[in-house]
Amino acid sequence: MAIDRSTTSREIAESILSQPAGTVVCCRLLRDVLKRLPDDPGLLLAKSGLELTSCVQELAREQWPDGGWGAFHSRSTKSKQKIASTEVGVERALALGLDASHPILEKASRYLLALLNHDIEFPDYKEKNDCWATGERMFVASTYSLIHPTDPILMPDRALWLEIANRTFRSSAYCEQDEIEAHAKLTGATVRGSYLVIAGRYQLNILGSLPGLLPSRIESALLTWLWQRPSGIGYLTEPLARPPLGMPGRMDRWLASHEMLARLFPAWKDFAGEVIAWLWGQRNADGLWDFGPKPASVNTMPLSDTWRTPHRQFDWSARVLGLLARSAD
């Protein structure tokens, strides 16, 4: 079949919906691409079917009674769980189309609030360095912000990272020495070479959680630096401007990097023109996207219970179409 490059993302989404696509894919296309309202009958029907998917059932089955999934940030080598940590559990739930009102995320939210309020102990091994106190709080606040981004309980976390960002980019460009001095005064952490460098996914989640939190000048400077950074976003480690070739795991992380920035920062669209053009050029003979076998990460993939043809390309296409829709917003 010849590829019609004039086809719009909405038309592609509607074409997928006319086929036996999985429940999660249908839910995400209706919500993220076709922009159906929360009370839309079609979207409500799709959401009601999420409980029947094996992916959501696995997530619920492995959730602990306290609302977490065992370890929080670390990945235990002894655990036989497929959901390796609470961070993974929350990200997986959101990838599968669940929202804050779903029992899995309601339960997880209560657990995260207990951690934020110091009602319970952080479950991971406490590192013996001056970064850990700041990092522990950052991991929890970032994960909670994925579910409840505007909750006032995050105001101290947003204020801290906003001040660090303002000091780090006060010259309208990233300055490592300014970042080091900011942490010396505000957190006491030795930031150089650590996971506290402001390019990390956790810091970005917090900074982008409240619309308009970052001044436009700082947001533009931050994205300029990230775009030029060889390792991209911390923990995802893919250069933003250069689409990866080869391993599907790299494509998953590259796509996740852009999904994150598109969700958090309006200025992403000012940088993403070539990325969007490249994605449009990657459609296959069916007019869809297929970047290969399931990545090693279980955070974002799979969306469907099976990856037999054509479900794999439906899953990849749902993610790409969601990103294209954000570029058009």
Buried (B, 14 or more C-beta within 10 A) or exposed (E): EEBEEEEEBBEBBBBBBEEEBBBBBBBBBBBBBBEBEEEBEEBBEBBEBBBEBEBBEBBBEBBBEBBBBBBBBBEBEEBEBEBBBBBBBBBBBBBBBBEBEBEBBBBBBEBBBBBBEEEEEBBBEEEEEBBBBBBBBBBBBBBBBBBBBEBEBBEEBBEBBBEBBBBBBBEEEBBEEBBBBBBEEBBEBBBEEBBBBBBBBBBBBBBBBBEEBBEEEBBBBBBBBBBEBEEBBBBBBBBBBEBBEEBBBBBBBBBBBBBBBBBBBBBBBEBBEEBBEEBBEBBEEBBBBBBBEBBEBBBBBBBBBEBEEBBBBBBBBBBBBBBBBBBEE
